[in-house]
Amino acid sequence: MGERSAVVEGLRAYRLIAGMWVRSSMTYRTSFAVTLIGNLAMTGMDFVGILLMFSQVDTLGGWSLPEVALLYGLSVTAFGIADLALGSMEVLGARMRDGSFDTLLVRPAPVLAQVGADRFALRRLGRIVQGTLVLGWALVSVDVDWTAAKVLLLPVMVVSGAAIFSAVFVAGAAFQIYAQDAAEVQSAFTYGGTTLLQYPPTVFGKDLVRGVTFVLPLAFVNWVPAAHVLGRPYPIALPQWAVYAPPLVAAACCALAGLAWRTGLRSYRSTGS
């Protein structure tokens, strides 16, 4: 009962803090609109790079442009949701260096909610919009024998992928507490992870594919279930049920990230100690 009330309190604190930043950003609506459009255009450059590659080749690792676009759309949309919700956690190291993190510890609100909602930026919606547009084009262009199970798997992939990336954000923030920053290391697994997943697993070595499947299971964001949707073999052997495992993987990642966060907070030593 106590844990449930803590979750409710955390969500309430997150909503209030995020709402404050939203109202602040909407004070200057023209500036917000320009920033949002600029963010959308900047994130779209990744897909422009993919289009340029396909202007020279017909397939990439045996995958066609619509199939790669499906991977791209799933990865970017899922990551965009996580980045919108928890992207501010990457600046945790700066807060520890300037001592402002200590202020969060004494406030009557869960620290994770405060850090996650800090400087909540609606401009990050540009990434979600851009990823969704590419995903929509991919779905109408890809050659797939659609079934009810495959259709239902698409929203499951997006939601589970967002949860997996959110867990990586939280675990990365916990690591920053231990390392007293290391934001670049966190970015390698968040932004680097979504970039990796935009390309077919067949273009990477099997050792990397195994690592992204069994060690840091980002492959369950899109590689594993998308291979099933497209009717393509996965580069390494997996049981058939693995294509439906993203929710279980997401739950496990969130549980481990929560444990890492609580452990990190207990080990934190402020700048004044």
N, C-alpha and C positions, 0 to 999 in steps of 0.2 A: 504493500500500500504506500509506503514511504517513497519507494522508487518511482511509482506511478505519479505521485504528486510532484516529485522532483522534475519528471519529464514535462508535466503540464506547466509547471512554473518556468521551466526553461523555454518552452515554446512561447509562453506569454511574454517573457522578457525579450526573446528574439523578435517577436512581432512588434513590440513597442519600440525597440531600438531601430529596427529596420524601417518602421514607419516614420520615425523621426528623420532618418537620412533621405527617405523618399520625398517627404515634404520639403526638405531642404533643397534637393536637386530639382524639384518642380517649381521652385521660386523663379528660376530663369528658364522658361520653357523653350525659348528659341535655342539657347545654349545647349539644353538637354537634347533637343531634336538633332542638332548638328553633331553632337558627340555620339549619339546613338547611331546615326547614319555612318559616321566615320568609323565607328567600331564594327559595324556590319561590313563595310567595305574592306577594312583591314583583315578581318577574319576570313573574308572570301578569297583573299590572295592565295591561301593554301590550295583551294580547289582550282583556281586559275592555273597553278603550277601543275596539277594533275591533268587538266585539259591540255596544257602545252605538251606534256609527255605523250598523251594519246594522239596528238597531232603528228607524232613521229612513229608510233607503234599502234598495232591493232589490239594487242592484249598486254597486260602487265602481270607477269607470273601466271599466265593462263587465264586471267580474269579480264572480262570486258569492261568498258567504261561504265555502263549502268551498274555492274556488279561492284566495282570499286566505289562508285558514287553511293551505293547502299551502305558499304562499310563506312565511308566518310560521313554520311548523314547521321547514321546511328551513333558514331563516336562523338561527333561535334555536338549533336543535340544533347546527348547524355552528359557530356562534359560541361556544356554550357549551363545546364540546370545546376550541376554541382558548383560550378564557378560562381553563378549568381548567388547561390545560398551561402557558400563558405569560402569563396575566393579570397576574402580579406584575411583569412588565417595565415596567408603567406607573409604578412608583415608582423607576425608575432615576435620575430627576432628583434626588429627595430623597437618594438614596445619594451622588450626586456632590457635593451641597451640604454634607452632613455629613462627607464624607471617607471614608465606609465603603466606597465603590466601590474605592478604592485597595487595600483589604484583599483583595478578590476577585482583583485582578490578580496578587498574589504567591502565591496558593494554587496547589498543583499539580493544578488541575482546570480544564477549559475555562470561560472566563468566561460564555459564553452559557448553559451548563448551570446554572451557579451562579445567575445572574440569573433564569432561567426557573423554576427550582425554589424560589427564595427565597419563604418564607411560603406554600408550596403549601397551598391551602385546599379541602378536600373539600366545604365548604358550597356551592361553585360547582356541584356536581352538581345542585342545585335547578333551575338554568336548563336543564340538559340534560334532566332528567326532564320539566319543564314543556313544553319544546319538542317532545319526543318524544310526549307525550300529545296535544298539538294536532295533530301530524303524523299520528298514528295515526287520530284522528277524521277528519281531512281525507281520508285515503286511502280510508276506507270510505264517505265522504259525497260525494266528488267524482264527477262524471259523466265517466268516461274510458273509452275503448276500449283496455283494457290489452293490451299485447303483451309478449313476452319482453324485447325491447330496452328498452321503457319501464320495466319492472319492474327490470331491471338498472341503469338509469340513476339510480334513486333512491339506493341506497347510494353510487354514484359521486359524486353531487351532495353528499352529506353529508361524505364523506371529503375530496373536493377542496375543498369550501367551508371545512372546518376548516383545511386546509393554506393556503388563500388568506388567511384571517383570521390564521393564525399568522404568515405572512409579513408581514402588515401590522403585527402586534405587534412583530416583530423590526426591521422598517424604521423603525417609530416610535421604538423604543428607540435605534436608531442616530442618528436625528435629534435625540433628546434629548442625545446626546453632543456634537453640533455646537452645539446651541442652549443647552446647560447647563440643561436641564429641558424646558419646553414640553410637559408631560404633557397639558395641555388640548388641544393640537393633535393629539396621538396619539389621545385619546378621541374627537375629532371624526370620525376615520376608522375607529375600531374600533366603539365603541358607536353612534356616529352612522351608520356604515355598515350595521350590522345592523338598525337602526330603519328606514332607507331601504328596505332590501330586503323589509321586511314588507308593503309596499304594492305594488300593481301598477305596472309601468313606465308604463302609460297615463295615470296621474294626474300625471306629471311632464313637463316640457318636453323636447323632443327633444335640446336641447343638453346637458342634465343626463344624459339616457340615453346619449348618445354618450360623455360623459366617464367615466361609470361602466362603459362597455363597452370603450372603447379606451385610456383613460388610466390609471385605477385600476380594473382589470377585476373589480370586485365583482359585476357582473351575471352572471358565470359561476358564482357561488355558487348562484343559483336562477332569476333572471329568464329567462335564455336557455334553459336546458334545461327549466325548468318550462313555459314557453310551448309548447315542442314536445310535452311530455307531455299538456298540456291541449288541444292542437290550436288554439292561439291564435296569431295573427300577432304577431311582435315589432315594436315601434314603428319600428325602423330596419332597413334591409336587411342581412342577413347570409347568408353561404353556408350551405347545408344542413348541412354537416359541423360547423358551429360548435356545434351542440347537443351534440356529443360531445367538445368541446374542453376542458371543465373540468379534466381531469387534466393536459393540456399547459399550460394557463394556470397551474395550481397549481405545476407544476414550475418554470416560468419565474419566477413570483413568488418562490418560495423561493430560487432561484438568485440573483436580484437582491437579495433581502433579505439573504442571506448575504454578498454582496459589499459591500453598504452597511454591514453590521455590522463586517466586517473592516476596512473603510476607516475607519469611525468609531473603532474601537479604536486604530488606528495614529495617528490625529490627536488622541487624548485627551491632555489636559494636566491633571495632578492639581491638587488645591487647594493643594498645597505647592510646585508648580513655578512 
